[in-house]
Amino acid sequence: MKLHVVTFVLASFGAPVGLAPREQTPPAPEAKKEPKKEEKLAPAEVGKPAPDFTLTDVDGKLVKLSDFKGKIVVLEWFNQDCPYCQYAYGDAGPLKELPERMTKRGIVWLSINSGTSANADAAKKFLAARKSNARVLLDADGKVGTAYAAKTTPHCYVVDEKGVLRYRGALDNAPMGQVADRESKTNHVEAAVNALENGKAVTRQETKPYGCPVKYAKP
């Protein structure tokens, strides 16, 4: 009689007679998602493929370096607020006509504004005042400038038709138009381009750049 009562009570609470309750397995904790690491460009080295990049120009158009393979490309680091760039693009400066002359020869000339000075409106105003058709690309985070170790404005690079970096350094040997004693004026960029166009090796592959320091944003 007592056995029937116990059975009835257990059944009333939904517990199966003669079976121990099953232990529930706790759900496995969700694996933590690691934040994606920002891809860094390989550092530029003369004689090796130039680091590829994609930047937006001041008109909002995307520009990718590798799209110009088959052509000689000049990369010129630029800052509209730098006195050296203001002189270079002025009436007596070396960049008043050189980029346009080279463009007519089939050379690609890209001006890159890295860091805190990368401003589309300011660059447009600068170019319009000087009637320049230079194509300025914006590198606000400095990723491209860092890969190329661009230190000053202007700091120039020449890439050959195969995408290999052949020259990096100063635009010329005449900062603000001033040449050192007993030196004749030499445009290093033009000399490198001329050599490549004629199928010759660039004899002077690196020079010390001059100009305003590139102001990269602090991480």
C-alpha positions as CSV (number, residue, x, y, z in Angstrom):
1,M,0.0,0.0,0.0
2,K,2.8,2.4,0.9
3,L,4.6,1.5,-2.4
4,H,1.5,2.6,-4.4
5,V,1.4,6.0,-2.6
6,V,5.1,6.8,-3.3
7,T,4.7,5.9,-7.0
8,F,1.6,8.1,-7.3
9,V,3.5,11.0,-5.7
10,L,6.5,10.7,-8.0
11,A,4.2,10.4,-11.1
12,S,2.3,13.5,-10.0
13,F,5.6,15.6,-10.3
14,G,6.5,14.2,-13.6
15,A,9.6,12.3,-12.4
16,P,10.0,8.9,-14.1
17,V,9.8,6.0,-11.8
18,G,13.0,4.2,-11.1
19,L,15.2,6.6,-13.3
20,A,17.6,9.3,-12.1
21,P,17.2,12.7,-13.7
22,R,19.6,13.4,-16.6
23,E,22.3,16.1,-16.2
24,Q,22.0,18.8,-18.8
25,T,25.3,19.5,-20.6
26,P,26.0,23.3,-20.5
27,P,26.4,24.9,-24.0
28,A,29.9,25.3,-25.2
29,P,31.2,28.8,-24.9
30,E,31.4,30.7,-28.2
31,A,34.9,31.0,-29.6
32,K,36.2,34.6,-29.4
33,K,36.6,36.2,-32.8
34,E,40.0,37.7,-33.2
35,P,40.0,41.1,-34.8
36,K,41.2,41.1,-38.4
37,K,44.8,42.2,-38.6
38,E,45.4,45.2,-41.0
39,E,47.3,44.1,-44.0
40,K,50.6,46.0,-44.4
41,L,52.2,46.7,-47.7
42,A,55.7,45.2,-48.2
43,P,58.4,47.9,-47.9
44,A,59.6,49.3,-51.1
45,E,63.1,48.4,-52.3
46,V,64.9,49.6,-55.4
47,G,65.3,46.7,-57.9
48,K,62.2,44.9,-56.6
49,P,58.5,45.1,-57.5
50,A,57.0,48.4,-56.2
51,P,54.3,47.8,-53.5
52,D,50.9,47.8,-55.2
53,F,48.3,50.1,-53.8
54,T,44.8,51.5,-54.4
55,L,44.1,55.1,-53.5
56,T,41.4,57.6,-54.2
57,D,42.2,60.8,-56.1
58,V,40.8,64.3,-55.2
59,D,37.9,63.6,-57.6
60,G,36.9,60.4,-55.8
61,K,38.2,58.0,-58.4
62,L,40.1,54.9,-57.4
63,V,43.6,54.6,-58.7
64,K,45.5,51.3,-58.6
65,L,49.3,51.2,-59.3
66,S,49.3,47.8,-61.0
67,D,46.7,49.0,-63.6
68,F,49.6,51.0,-65.1
69,K,51.8,48.0,-65.7
70,G,53.4,48.4,-69.2
71,K,54.0,52.1,-68.5
72,I,56.7,54.1,-66.6
73,V,55.2,55.6,-63.5
74,V,56.5,58.5,-61.4
75,L,55.3,58.8,-57.8
76,E,55.8,62.2,-56.2
77,W,54.9,62.8,-52.6
78,F,53.1,66.1,-52.4
79,N,51.8,68.5,-49.8
80,Q,50.0,71.7,-50.9
81,D,51.1,73.5,-47.6
82,C,54.8,72.7,-48.1
83,P,56.9,75.7,-49.4
84,Y,59.1,73.3,-51.4
85,C,56.0,72.0,-53.3
86,Q,54.7,75.6,-53.6
87,Y,58.0,76.6,-55.3
88,A,58.2,73.4,-57.4
89,Y,54.7,74.0,-58.9
90,G,55.3,77.8,-59.2
91,D,56.1,79.6,-62.4
92,A,59.9,79.1,-62.0
93,G,59.6,75.6,-60.4
94,P,60.6,72.3,-61.9
95,L,57.1,70.8,-61.7
96,K,55.3,73.7,-63.5
97,E,55.5,71.8,-66.8
98,L,57.3,68.5,-66.2
99,P,54.4,66.3,-65.2
100,E,52.4,67.4,-68.2
101,R,55.3,67.0,-70.5
102,M,55.9,63.5,-69.3
103,T,52.2,62.6,-69.5
104,K,52.2,63.5,-73.2
105,R,55.1,61.1,-73.6
106,G,53.0,58.3,-72.1
107,I,54.5,58.5,-68.6
108,V,52.1,58.2,-65.7
109,W,52.7,60.9,-63.0
110,L,50.9,60.4,-59.7
111,S,51.2,62.9,-56.8
112,I,50.5,61.4,-53.4
113,N,49.4,63.3,-50.3
114,S,50.1,61.2,-47.2
115,G,49.1,61.9,-43.6
116,T,47.5,64.9,-42.0
117,S,47.8,67.1,-45.0
118,A,45.7,64.8,-47.2
119,N,42.8,67.1,-48.1
120,A,40.9,67.0,-51.4
121,D,39.6,70.5,-51.3
122,A,42.9,72.1,-50.4
123,A,44.7,70.2,-53.1
124,K,42.2,71.2,-55.7
125,K,42.5,74.8,-54.7
126,F,46.3,74.6,-54.9
127,L,46.2,73.0,-58.4
128,A,43.6,75.4,-59.7
129,A,45.6,78.4,-58.6
130,R,48.6,77.1,-60.5
131,K,46.7,75.8,-63.5
132,S,48.1,72.3,-62.9
133,N,46.6,69.1,-64.2
134,A,48.6,67.0,-61.6
135,R,46.6,64.0,-60.3
136,V,46.7,64.0,-56.6
137,L,45.9,60.8,-54.6
138,L,45.0,60.9,-50.9
139,D,46.7,58.6,-48.4
140,A,45.3,60.0,-45.1
141,D,46.2,56.9,-43.0
142,G,49.8,57.0,-44.4
143,K,49.8,53.3,-45.3
144,V,51.2,53.8,-48.7
145,G,53.7,56.5,-47.6
146,T,54.9,54.3,-44.9
147,A,55.5,51.3,-47.2
148,Y,57.5,53.5,-49.6
149,A,59.3,55.2,-46.6
150,A,58.3,58.6,-48.0
151,K,60.0,61.2,-45.8
152,T,59.6,64.5,-47.5
153,T,57.6,66.5,-50.0
154,P,58.7,66.2,-52.7
155,H,60.1,62.6,-52.4
156,C,60.0,60.9,-55.8
157,Y,60.0,57.3,-57.1
158,V,60.2,55.9,-60.6
159,V,58.7,52.5,-61.5
160,D,59.5,50.8,-64.8
161,E,57.1,49.1,-67.2
162,K,57.4,45.8,-65.4
163,G,56.4,47.4,-62.1
164,V,59.9,47.4,-60.6
165,L,61.1,50.3,-58.5
166,R,64.1,51.8,-60.3
167,Y,64.7,55.2,-58.5
168,R,63.9,56.9,-55.3
169,G,65.0,60.1,-53.8
170,A,65.1,63.8,-54.5
171,L,63.3,65.4,-57.5
172,D,66.5,67.2,-58.4
173,N,69.7,68.6,-56.9
174,A,68.3,72.1,-56.7
175,P,66.1,72.6,-53.5
176,M,64.1,75.8,-54.0
177,G,66.1,76.3,-57.2
178,Q,69.5,76.5,-55.5
179,V,72.3,74.3,-56.7
180,A,75.4,73.6,-54.7
181,D,78.7,75.2,-55.8
182,R,80.3,73.7,-58.9
183,E,77.3,71.5,-59.7
184,S,75.1,71.7,-62.7
185,K,71.4,71.4,-62.3
186,T,70.2,67.8,-62.7
187,N,66.6,66.5,-62.5
188,H,67.0,63.0,-61.1
189,V,63.5,61.9,-62.0
190,E,63.8,63.0,-65.6
191,A,67.2,61.3,-65.9
192,A,65.8,58.0,-64.6
193,V,62.8,58.2,-66.9
194,N,65.0,59.0,-69.9
195,A,67.2,56.0,-69.2
196,L,64.2,53.6,-69.0
197,E,62.7,55.0,-72.2
198,N,66.0,54.3,-74.0
199,G,66.2,50.8,-72.6
200,K,69.2,51.6,-70.3
201,A,69.8,51.0,-66.6
202,V,69.2,53.9,-64.2
203,T,72.7,54.8,-63.1
204,R,71.8,56.9,-60.0
205,Q,69.2,54.8,-58.3
206,E,69.0,56.6,-54.9
207,T,69.5,60.1,-53.7
208,K,68.8,61.9,-50.5
209,P,65.4,63.6,-50.6
210,Y,64.8,67.2,-49.5
211,G,61.7,69.2,-48.5
212,C,59.1,69.3,-45.8
213,P,58.8,66.2,-43.6
214,V,55.7,64.1,-44.2
215,K,53.4,64.4,-41.2
216,Y,51.9,61.0,-40.6
217,A,49.0,60.7,-38.3
218,K,49.9,59.2,-34.9
219,P,48.6,55.6,-34.4
